[in-house]
Amino acid sequence: MPEATKPRRVLVVVPFAMSQDNLLLRQQQLQGLQFGDDIRFEYRAVRAGPLNYASHHDFALADVANFEAGCRAQDEGYDAVCIDTMSDSGVAALRSVLDIPVFGPGKASMLMALTLGDRFSILTMASRWKPLYKKALDELGLHHKCASVRAIEMPPDNQGLLSGKEEEVFPLLEAAGRKAIEEDGAEVLILGSTTMHQSHAYLSKRLPVPVINPGPLSYKLAESALALGLTHSRVGYPRPMHPRLDMLQAMFDAGEKASKS
């Protein structure tokens, strides 16, 4: 009999320190997705990092936190890494030290939107997140393809997500989506955070354009890259001349201790 194929493992780095119960809410992004038996997704929260993603201070901490959480994924036997935040924090740094494919949902969602329509809008919880999208749009040169960023101005919750707030939040997102389509000219909508994934099924049934759920998109991209034997360009993401991963680990040993004190 042929030897059984070893399942491919994808590490999903969750960008906030959190309890196991809250981590399970992130894992719900897998619900409704179809994968073969030869791939599985394992979730890991960062050890320490920002409490939110509302400023460039937070973005800098998030880059380092996500990098530290995934920088040894290849040695740990993982076949790919996904970063569970629209900021794509840590993606570039991880690509510099890993040969396995690394994906974030932010830029990927914008590029996927342009395969489904000509202009897209982003639905988000709060205007404080807009610099996050501006950064990606700047780097991609796609401001002219973004019809709008519509914020419903509700306090984001990166731990409990939208649980218990569905009746209030979902209709607000639907109304924002309709304005993006009817007033701004959006042909595709993107959920502005992986923390909003619970609203995807509701919005997809009620809005007349495709709604991209960013986290699951990154999982499917990882699956496709593995199936096709693709990974990031080593020319585009050169290896560090002098890796300092031990120093990074020491920094986070201290940071984790400080965050708990």
Sine and cosine of phi, psi and omega as CSV:
sin_phi,cos_phi,sin_psi,cos_psi,sin_omega,cos_omega
0.00,0.00,0.61,-0.79,0.03,-1.00
-0.91,0.41,0.55,-0.83,0.00,-1.00
-0.93,0.37,0.67,-0.74,-0.01,-1.00
-0.89,0.46,0.63,-0.77,0.02,-1.00
-0.97,0.25,0.73,-0.68,0.02,-1.00
-0.95,0.31,0.78,-0.63,-0.01,-1.00
-0.86,0.50,0.61,-0.79,0.11,-0.99
-0.99,0.16,0.64,-0.77,-0.08,-1.00
-0.92,-0.40,0.76,-0.65,0.04,-1.00
-0.90,-0.43,0.83,-0.56,0.06,-1.00
-1.00,0.03,0.81,-0.59,0.09,-1.00
-0.96,-0.27,0.92,-0.39,-0.01,-1.00
-1.00,0.02,0.88,-0.47,0.01,-1.00
-1.00,-0.06,0.79,-0.61,-0.27,-0.96
-0.99,0.12,0.18,0.98,0.05,-1.00
-0.75,-0.66,0.60,-0.80,0.17,-0.99
-0.92,0.38,0.71,-0.70,-0.09,-1.00
-0.34,-0.94,0.21,-0.98,0.04,-1.00
-0.97,0.25,0.24,-0.97,0.04,-1.00
-0.90,0.43,-0.58,0.81,0.02,-1.00
-0.89,0.45,-0.68,0.73,0.01,-1.00
-0.95,0.32,-0.50,0.86,0.06,-1.00
-0.90,0.43,-0.55,0.84,0.03,-1.00
-0.89,0.45,-0.52,0.85,0.05,-1.00
-0.90,0.43,-0.56,0.83,0.06,-1.00
-0.94,0.35,-0.62,0.78,-0.03,-1.00
-0.92,0.40,-0.33,0.94,0.03,-1.00
-0.90,0.44,-0.20,0.98,0.06,-1.00
-0.89,0.45,-0.33,0.95,0.02,-1.00
-0.98,0.21,-0.27,0.96,-0.08,-1.00
-0.89,0.45,0.72,-0.69,0.02,-1.00
1.00,0.09,-0.13,0.99,0.04,-1.00
-1.00,0.00,0.58,-0.81,0.00,-1.00
-0.96,-0.28,0.85,-0.53,0.08,-1.00
-0.76,-0.65,0.39,-0.92,0.10,-1.00
-0.96,0.28,0.17,-0.99,0.01,-1.00
-0.95,0.30,-0.14,0.99,-0.10,-1.00
-1.00,-0.09,0.27,0.96,0.04,-1.00
-0.59,-0.81,0.64,-0.77,0.07,-1.00
-0.62,-0.78,0.45,-0.89,-0.07,-1.00
-0.92,-0.40,0.75,-0.66,-0.02,-1.00
-0.84,-0.54,0.76,-0.65,-0.12,-0.99
-0.98,-0.19,0.67,-0.74,0.01,-1.00
-0.67,-0.74,0.84,-0.54,0.09,-1.00
-0.99,0.15,0.51,-0.86,0.08,-1.00
-0.90,0.43,0.39,-0.92,-0.02,-1.00
-0.98,0.21,-0.58,0.81,0.01,-1.00
-0.40,-0.92,0.44,-0.90,-0.02,-1.00
0.12,-0.99,-0.23,-0.97,0.00,-1.00
-0.94,0.35,0.35,-0.94,0.05,-1.00
-1.00,0.04,-0.28,0.96,0.08,-1.00
-0.41,-0.91,0.03,-1.00,0.00,-1.00
-0.85,-0.53,0.90,0.44,-0.13,-0.99
-0.88,-0.48,0.11,0.99,-0.01,-1.00
-0.37,-0.93,0.21,-0.98,0.02,-1.00
-0.93,0.36,-0.43,0.90,0.17,-0.99
-0.83,0.56,-0.72,0.69,-0.01,-1.00
-0.92,0.40,-0.63,0.77,-0.03,-1.00
-0.89,0.46,-0.64,0.76,-0.01,-1.00
-0.91,0.42,-0.70,0.71,0.02,-1.00
-0.90,0.43,-0.62,0.79,-0.03,-1.00
-0.91,0.41,-0.63,0.78,0.05,-1.00
-0.83,0.56,-0.74,0.68,-0.05,-1.00
-0.95,0.32,-0.65,0.76,-0.02,-1.00
-0.89,0.46,-0.72,0.69,-0.01,-1.00
-0.93,0.36,-0.61,0.79,0.04,-1.00
-0.86,0.50,-0.73,0.68,-0.02,-1.00
-0.89,0.45,-0.62,0.79,-0.05,-1.00
-0.93,0.38,-0.47,0.88,-0.09,-1.00
-0.90,-0.43,-0.02,1.00,-0.19,-0.98
-0.92,0.38,-0.33,0.94,0.02,-1.00
-0.94,-0.33,0.29,0.96,-0.07,-1.00
-0.85,0.52,-0.63,0.77,-0.02,-1.00
-0.90,0.43,-0.69,0.72,0.04,-1.00
-0.91,0.41,-0.45,0.89,0.00,-1.00
-0.99,0.13,0.00,1.00,0.08,-1.00
1.00,-0.07,0.17,0.99,0.05,-1.00
-0.98,0.20,0.46,-0.89,-0.02,-1.00
-0.97,-0.23,-0.25,0.97,0.03,-1.00
-0.28,-0.96,0.29,-0.96,0.03,-1.00
-0.75,-0.66,0.68,-0.73,0.16,-0.99
-0.86,-0.51,0.67,-0.74,0.04,-1.00
-0.98,-0.18,0.81,-0.58,-0.16,-0.99
-1.00,-0.03,0.83,0.55,0.07,-1.00
-0.37,-0.93,0.63,-0.78,0.00,-1.00
-0.91,0.40,-0.25,0.97,0.04,-1.00
-0.96,0.27,-0.24,0.97,-0.08,-1.00
0.84,0.55,0.45,0.90,-0.05,-1.00
-0.87,0.50,0.79,-0.62,0.05,-1.00
1.00,0.01,-0.17,0.99,-0.08,-1.00
-0.87,0.48,-0.78,0.63,-0.06,-1.00
-0.88,0.47,-0.68,0.73,0.00,-1.00
-0.90,0.43,-0.66,0.75,0.02,-1.00
-0.90,0.43,-0.62,0.78,0.03,-1.00
-0.89,0.45,-0.46,0.89,-0.01,-1.00
-0.95,0.30,-0.39,0.92,-0.05,-1.00
-0.92,-0.40,-0.18,0.98,-0.03,-1.00
-0.91,-0.42,0.61,-0.79,0.12,-0.99
-1.00,0.00,-0.39,0.92,0.03,-1.00
-0.95,0.30,0.46,-0.89,-0.06,-1.00
-0.91,0.41,0.62,-0.79,0.02,-1.00
-0.81,-0.58,0.78,-0.62,-0.03,-1.00
-0.77,-0.63,0.61,-0.79,0.22,-0.98
-0.88,-0.47,0.40,-0.92,-0.09,-1.00
-1.00,0.06,-0.22,0.98,-0.13,-0.99
-0.92,0.38,-0.94,0.34,0.00,-1.00
-0.89,0.45,-0.58,0.82,0.00,-1.00
-0.87,0.49,-0.63,0.78,0.00,-1.00
-0.91,0.40,-0.65,0.76,0.01,-1.00
-0.92,0.40,-0.67,0.74,0.00,-1.00
-0.93,0.36,-0.61,0.79,0.06,-1.00
-0.90,0.43,-0.62,0.79,0.01,-1.00
-0.85,0.53,-0.57,0.82,-0.03,-1.00
-0.98,0.19,-0.14,0.99,0.17,-0.99
-1.00,0.04,-0.20,0.98,-0.05,-1.00
-0.94,-0.35,-0.28,0.96,-0.01,-1.00
-0.20,-0.98,-0.01,-1.00,-0.09,-1.00
-1.00,-0.04,-0.52,0.85,-0.02,-1.00
-0.66,-0.75,0.54,-0.84,-0.03,-1.00
-0.78,-0.63,0.37,-0.93,0.16,-0.99
-0.83,-0.56,0.44,-0.90,0.01,-1.00
-0.94,-0.35,0.79,-0.62,0.09,-1.00
-0.99,-0.13,0.80,-0.61,-0.09,-1.00
-0.67,-0.74,0.29,-0.96,-0.04,-1.00
-0.98,0.21,-0.61,0.80,-0.13,-0.99
-0.52,-0.85,0.52,-0.85,0.02,-1.00
-0.90,0.44,-0.38,0.93,0.02,-1.00
-0.87,0.49,-0.32,0.95,0.01,-1.00
-1.00,0.08,-0.11,0.99,-0.10,-0.99
-0.86,0.50,-0.59,0.81,0.05,-1.00
-0.86,0.51,-0.48,0.88,0.04,-1.00
-0.88,0.47,-0.71,0.71,-0.01,-1.00
-0.96,0.26,-0.58,0.82,0.02,-1.00
-0.87,0.50,-0.65,0.76,-0.01,-1.00
-0.86,0.50,-0.73,0.68,0.00,-1.00
-0.91,0.41,-0.67,0.74,0.00,-1.00
-0.91,0.42,-0.62,0.79,0.06,-1.00
-0.87,0.50,-0.74,0.67,-0.08,-1.00
-0.93,0.37,-0.54,0.84,0.01,-1.00
-1.00,0.04,-0.26,0.97,-0.08,-1.00
0.92,0.40,0.64,0.77,-0.14,-0.99
-0.88,-0.47,0.34,0.94,0.01,-1.00
-0.84,0.54,-0.57,0.82,-0.03,-1.00
-0.94,0.33,-0.24,0.97,0.02,-1.00
-0.99,-0.15,-0.15,0.99,0.01,-1.00
-1.00,-0.07,0.94,-0.34,-0.04,-1.00
-0.93,0.37,-0.60,0.80,-0.03,-1.00
-0.10,-1.00,0.26,-0.96,0.23,-0.97
-0.85,-0.52,0.93,-0.37,-0.06,-1.00
-0.98,-0.22,0.88,-0.47,-0.01,-1.00
-0.95,-0.31,0.66,-0.75,0.02,-1.00
-1.00,-0.08,-0.03,1.00,0.08,-1.00
0.82,0.57,0.76,0.65,0.13,-0.99
-0.93,-0.37,0.63,-0.78,0.00,-1.00
-0.87,0.49,0.85,-0.53,0.04,-1.00
-0.95,0.31,0.48,-0.88,0.01,-1.00
-0.76,-0.65,0.99,-0.17,-0.05,-1.00
-0.99,0.17,0.00,1.00,0.03,-1.00
-0.97,-0.24,-0.86,0.52,-0.02,-1.00
-1.00,0.04,-0.11,0.99,0.00,-1.00
0.84,0.54,-0.73,-0.68,-0.05,-1.00
-0.99,-0.16,0.12,0.99,-0.03,-1.00
-0.85,0.52,0.79,-0.62,0.00,-1.00
0.99,0.12,-0.11,0.99,-0.02,-1.00
-0.90,-0.44,0.18,0.98,-0.12,-0.99
-0.85,0.52,-0.71,0.70,-0.09,-1.00
-0.91,0.42,-0.46,0.89,0.01,-1.00
-1.00,0.02,-0.70,0.72,-0.16,-0.99
-0.99,0.17,-0.70,0.72,-0.12,-0.99
-0.85,0.53,-0.73,0.68,0.03,-1.00
-0.90,0.45,-0.55,0.84,0.04,-1.00
-0.91,0.41,-0.65,0.76,0.05,-1.00
-0.91,0.41,-0.63,0.77,0.03,-1.00
-0.88,0.47,-0.70,0.72,0.01,-1.00
-0.90,0.44,-0.65,0.76,0.03,-1.00
-0.91,0.42,-0.62,0.78,0.03,-1.00
-0.90,0.43,-0.65,0.76,0.01,-1.00
-0.91,0.41,-0.63,0.78,0.05,-1.00
-0.91,0.42,-0.64,0.77,0.01,-1.00
-0.88,0.47,-0.62,0.78,0.00,-1.00
-0.97,0.26,-0.77,0.63,-0.16,-0.99
-0.99,0.16,-0.55,0.84,-0.06,-1.00
-0.98,-0.21,-0.53,0.85,-0.10,-0.99
-0.98,-0.19,-0.28,0.96,0.01,-1.00
1.00,0.06,0.37,0.93,0.02,-1.00
-0.94,0.34,0.68,-0.74,0.07,-1.00
-0.96,-0.29,-0.25,0.97,0.05,-1.00
-0.61,-0.79,0.57,-0.82,0.05,-1.00
-0.89,-0.45,0.57,-0.82,0.04,-1.00
-0.84,-0.54,0.77,-0.63,0.16,-0.99
-0.93,0.38,0.76,-0.65,-0.15,-0.99
-0.98,0.18,0.01,1.00,0.01,-1.00
-0.35,-0.93,0.54,-0.84,0.12,-0.99
-0.93,0.37,-0.30,0.95,0.08,-1.00
-0.95,0.31,-0.15,0.99,-0.02,-1.00
-0.98,-0.19,0.16,0.99,-0.15,-0.99
-0.87,0.50,-0.45,0.89,-0.04,-1.00
-0.92,0.39,-0.29,0.96,-0.01,-1.00
-1.00,0.03,-0.11,0.99,-0.17,-0.99
-0.89,0.45,-0.75,0.66,-0.04,-1.00
-0.87,0.49,-0.68,0.74,0.01,-1.00
-0.87,0.50,-0.76,0.65,-0.06,-1.00
-0.94,0.35,-0.63,0.78,-0.03,-1.00
-0.88,0.47,-0.53,0.85,-0.01,-1.00
-0.98,0.22,-0.35,0.94,-0.17,-0.99
-0.93,-0.38,-0.27,0.96,-0.04,-1.00
-0.95,-0.30,0.57,-0.82,-0.15,-0.99
-1.00,0.06,0.21,0.98,0.02,-1.00
-0.77,-0.64,0.29,-0.96,0.05,-1.00
-0.88,0.47,0.63,-0.77,0.07,-1.00
-0.88,-0.47,0.89,-0.46,-0.05,-1.00
-1.00,0.04,0.80,-0.60,0.08,-1.00
-0.99,-0.13,0.97,-0.26,-0.27,-0.96
-0.90,0.44,-0.67,0.74,-0.02,-1.00
-0.87,0.49,-0.82,0.57,0.04,-1.00
-0.84,0.55,-0.56,0.83,0.06,-1.00
-0.86,0.50,-0.69,0.73,-0.01,-1.00
-0.91,0.42,-0.55,0.84,0.04,-1.00
-0.91,0.41,-0.67,0.74,-0.01,-1.00
-0.93,0.36,-0.55,0.84,0.08,-1.00
-0.91,0.42,-0.66,0.76,0.04,-1.00
-0.89,0.46,-0.70,0.71,0.04,-1.00
-0.86,0.51,-0.71,0.71,-0.02,-1.00
-0.91,0.41,-0.67,0.74,0.00,-1.00
-0.88,0.48,-0.66,0.75,0.02,-1.00
-0.91,0.41,-0.66,0.75,-0.01,-1.00
-0.91,0.41,-0.53,0.85,-0.06,-1.00
-1.00,-0.09,-0.04,1.00,-0.01,-1.00
0.94,0.34,0.55,0.83,-0.04,-1.00
-0.96,-0.28,0.52,-0.85,0.16,-0.99
-0.50,-0.86,0.03,-1.00,-0.06,-1.00
-0.94,0.35,0.34,-0.94,-0.05,-1.00
-0.97,0.24,0.77,-0.63,0.07,-1.00
-0.96,0.29,-0.40,0.92,0.11,-0.99
-0.93,0.36,-0.67,0.75,0.00,-1.00
-0.96,0.29,-0.49,0.87,-0.03,-1.00
-0.77,-0.64,0.97,0.24,-0.05,-1.00
-0.91,0.41,0.47,-0.88,0.04,-1.00
-0.92,0.38,0.48,-0.87,0.08,-1.00
-0.92,0.39,0.61,-0.79,0.04,-1.00
-0.94,0.35,-0.55,0.84,-0.04,-1.00
-0.68,-0.73,0.99,0.12,-0.02,-1.00
-0.86,0.52,0.62,-0.78,0.01,-1.00
-0.79,-0.62,0.73,0.68,-0.05,-1.00
-0.93,0.36,-0.53,0.85,0.06,-1.00
-0.91,0.42,-0.64,0.77,0.06,-1.00
-0.90,0.44,-0.66,0.75,0.02,-1.00
-0.87,0.49,-0.69,0.72,0.01,-1.00
-0.89,0.46,-0.64,0.77,0.02,-1.00
-0.90,0.44,-0.64,0.77,0.05,-1.00
-0.87,0.49,-0.65,0.76,-0.04,-1.00
-0.98,0.17,-0.41,0.91,0.16,-0.99
-0.86,0.51,-0.69,0.72,0.02,-1.00
-0.95,0.31,-0.64,0.77,-0.02,-1.00
-0.91,0.41,-0.63,0.77,0.02,-1.00
-0.90,0.44,-0.66,0.75,0.01,-1.00
-0.91,0.41,-0.66,0.75,-0.01,-1.00
-0.92,0.40,-0.61,0.79,-0.05,-1.00
-0.94,0.35,-0.33,0.94,-0.01,-1.00
-0.99,-0.10,-0.15,0.99,-0.06,-1.00
-1.00,0.09,0.00,0.00,0.00,0.00
